[in-house]
Amino acid sequence: MSIIMDRNHSWTKYRNREFFGANSRRSHNRHMLRSSPQSAPVFETTVYWREDDMKNTRDSDAYLFTSESVSEGHPDKLADQISDAVLDTCLSQDPESRVACETFTTTGLVMVGGEITTEAQYDVQEIAREVARDIGYTDPAYGLDADSMSVMNALHAQSPDISQGVSSGEGLYEEQGAGDQGMMFGYACNETPEFMPAPIMLSHQILLQAAKLRKEGKIKWLRPDSKSQLTIEYGGDNRPQRVDAVVVSHQHDDDVEYEEIRDTIISQIVRPVLDRTNLLDEDTTYYVNPTGRFAVGGPHGDSGLTGRKIIVDTYGGLGRHGGGAFSGKDPSKVDRSAAYMARYVAKNIVAAGLAERAEVALAYAIGVPFPVSVRVETFGTSKAPERKISAAVREVFDLSPAGIIRTLDLRRPIFRKTSTYGHFGRGEPEFTWERTDKAAEMITQLGSEFVIEEREPAWQR
């Protein structure tokens, strides 16, 4: 173990991070850049710890939590958008369309498959090319070009056995049943204005800022594919205290120097988003394209597949996930519609002040027109007993598959917009599951004595 003292900050440097053990409050990675013969950046990682931190911890219950997001140009998100664009085309002509559309993409190729039963007319070739063009895949040098890529169509009709369980009056029940079995979760918390966890919301916002600058031509060397990741330190009260680490990997043109990429991404993309939170500090670490180069990306760098970013799509790892993906599925599929409903319920519980955090679990059986279980978990933050909140939920919300579709008005062509930058925490009018119009009814159902004081987000204090 080597030790080096810094007179200005009393830093002690250790070569072995494991020295600190499991109970260490935090350590900081610093990267020292040195040139290689090929002029590519090479990183030497060292670990630092303040001497006074070894004696006094700011919050012995502090912990770190990390979430990631991916851009619209990520290969999996290209696949999600094509699947949802096919769904929207069908719903715009035939609201009763049954769609389960999957997309695979790799270098120069998009393949669309799955099951569709609809009266709509749709052109898979044109839909796929339009999506790729909108994202920015318009140059053969990117490995995928909207005009020259191959598009394969392997779609066929839905199984009649599934159809009879979902169609009213055709199965064992008169009412419309669930399109599949499974469990779905919804989550909400009061740490951001959107009632979402801060790490995932801020990760999305960083990539939205990057996409805006790329499409406006303000950073000309940005290419479509990118990822972000944010590590936030929480206090013992489960409130965000600071941003510990920011990771941004963004595809770029071949002829850009690493220093320009790093400085531009931090100054024009990361800081404009995070400065307003007041969560950045002098110890925040920035990792920008940490391999040193990201010119090969998109479907040319990695193949893409619908439904592979389910944690990015939801809560960034906070709250459970039932495993079912969303994109390419019409609202008769409870994988999607019931997950939206669970978010709607959870958000209204928190918006009503009944809990600071809430997770709603729903479960369904294929063909059955009601949930087989409903559960609310508040992680010790509720004013009312959880069993009473669960009972109120059953009274206030129609959790039948047909009721979910009616309540959230889901037989509309609104789904391509959901397929990037998260299905939740959005303010657009299409996102009906983000309304808080049931909060007052939940309070009435439980009684006003159960209302707790609302807390503002950490960066507004």
Rosetta blueprint (number, residue, H / E / L):
1 M L
2 S L
3 I L
4 I L
5 M E
6 D E
7 R L
8 N L
9 H L
10 S L
11 W E
12 T E
13 K E
14 Y E
15 R L
16 N L
17 R H
18 E H
19 F H
20 F H
21 G L
22 A L
23 N L
24 S L
25 R L
26 R L
27 S L
28 H E
29 N E
30 R E
31 H E
32 M E
33 L E
34 R E
35 S E
36 S L
37 P L
38 Q L
39 S L
40 A L
41 P E
42 V E
43 F E
44 E E
45 T E
46 T E
47 V E
48 Y E
49 W E
50 R E
51 E L
52 D H
53 D H
54 M H
55 K L
56 N L
57 T L
58 R L
59 D L
60 S L
61 D L
62 A L
63 Y E
64 L E
65 F E
66 T E
67 S E
68 E E
69 S E
70 V E
71 S L
72 E L
73 G L
74 H L
75 P H
76 D H
77 K H
78 L H
79 A H
80 D H
81 Q H
82 I H
83 S H
84 D H
85 A H
86 V H
87 L H
88 D H
89 T H
90 C H
91 L H
92 S H
93 Q H
94 D L
95 P L
96 E L
97 S L
98 R E
99 V E
100 A E
101 C E
102 E E
103 T E
104 F E
105 T E
106 T E
107 T L
108 G L
109 L E
110 V E
111 M E
112 V E
113 G E
114 G E
115 E E
116 I E
117 T E
118 T L
119 E L
120 A L
121 Q L
122 Y L
123 D L
124 V H
125 Q H
126 E H
127 I H
128 A H
129 R H
130 E H
131 V H
132 A H
133 R H
134 D H
135 I H
136 G L
137 Y L
138 T E
139 D E
140 P H
141 A H
142 Y H
143 G L
144 L E
145 D E
146 A L
147 D L
148 S L
149 M L
150 S E
151 V E
152 M E
153 N E
154 A E
155 L E
156 H E
157 A L
158 Q L
159 S L
160 P H
161 D H
162 I H
163 S H
164 Q H
165 G H
166 V H
167 S L
168 S L
169 G L
170 E L
171 G L
172 L L
173 Y L
174 E L
175 E L
176 Q L
177 G L
178 A E
179 G L
180 D L
181 Q L
182 G E
183 M E
184 M E
185 F E
186 G E
187 Y E
188 A E
189 C E
190 N L
191 E L
192 T L
193 P L
194 E L
195 F L
196 M L
197 P L
198 A H
199 P H
200 I H
201 M H
202 L H
203 S H
204 H H
205 Q H
206 I H
207 L H
208 L H
209 Q H
210 A H
211 A H
212 K H
213 L H
214 R H
215 K H
216 E L
217 G L
218 K L
219 I L
220 K L
221 W L
222 L E
223 R E
224 P E
225 D E
226 S E
227 K E
228 S E
229 Q E
230 L E
231 T E
232 I E
233 E E
234 Y E
235 G L
236 G L
237 D L
238 N L
239 R L
240 P E
241 Q E
242 R E
243 V E
244 D E
245 A E
246 V E
247 V E
248 V E
249 S E
250 H E
251 Q E
252 H E
253 D L
254 D L
255 D L
256 V L
257 E L
258 Y H
259 E H
260 E H
261 I H
262 R H
263 D H
264 T H
265 I H
266 I H
267 S H
268 Q H
269 I H
270 V H
271 R H
272 P H
273 V H
274 L H
275 D H
276 R H
277 T H
278 N L
279 L L
280 L L
281 D L
282 E L
283 D L
284 T L
285 T E
286 Y E
287 Y E
288 V E
289 N L
290 P L
291 T L
292 G L
293 R L
294 F L
295 A L
296 V L
297 G L
298 G H
299 P H
300 H H
301 G H
302 D L
303 S L
304 G E
305 L E
306 T L
307 G L
308 R L
309 K L
310 I H
311 I H
312 V H
313 D H
314 T L
315 Y L
316 G L
317 G L
318 L L
319 G L
320 R L
321 H L
322 G L
323 G L
324 G L
325 A L
326 F L
327 S L
328 G L
329 K E
330 D L
331 P L
332 S L
333 K L
334 V H
335 D H
336 R H
337 S H
338 A H
339 A H
340 Y H
341 M H
342 A H
343 R H
344 Y H
345 V H
346 A H
347 K H
348 N H
349 I H
350 V H
351 A H
352 A L
353 G L
354 L L
355 A L
356 E L
357 R E
358 A E
359 E E
360 V E
361 A E
362 L E
363 A E
364 Y E
365 A L
366 I E
367 G L
368 V L
369 P L
370 F L
371 P L
372 V L
373 S E
374 V E
375 R E
376 V E
377 E E
378 T L
379 F L
380 G L
381 T L
382 S L
383 K L
384 A L
385 P L
386 E H
387 R H
388 K H
389 I H
390 S H
391 A H
392 A H
393 V H
394 R H
395 E H
396 V H
397 F L
398 D L
399 L L
400 S L
401 P H
402 A H
403 G H
404 I H
405 I H
406 R H
407 T H
408 L H
409 D L
410 L L
411 R L
412 R L
413 P L
414 I L
415 F L
416 R H
417 K H
418 T H
419 S H
420 T L
421 Y L
422 G L
423 H L
424 F L
425 G L
426 R L
427 G L
428 E L
429 P L
430 E L
431 F L
432 T H
433 W H
434 E H
435 R L
436 T L
437 D L
438 K L
439 A H
440 A H
441 E H
442 M H
443 I H
444 T H
445 Q H
446 L H
447 G L
448 S H
449 E H
450 F H
451 V L
452 I L
453 E L
454 E L
455 R L
456 E L
457 P L
458 A H
459 W H
460 Q H
461 R L
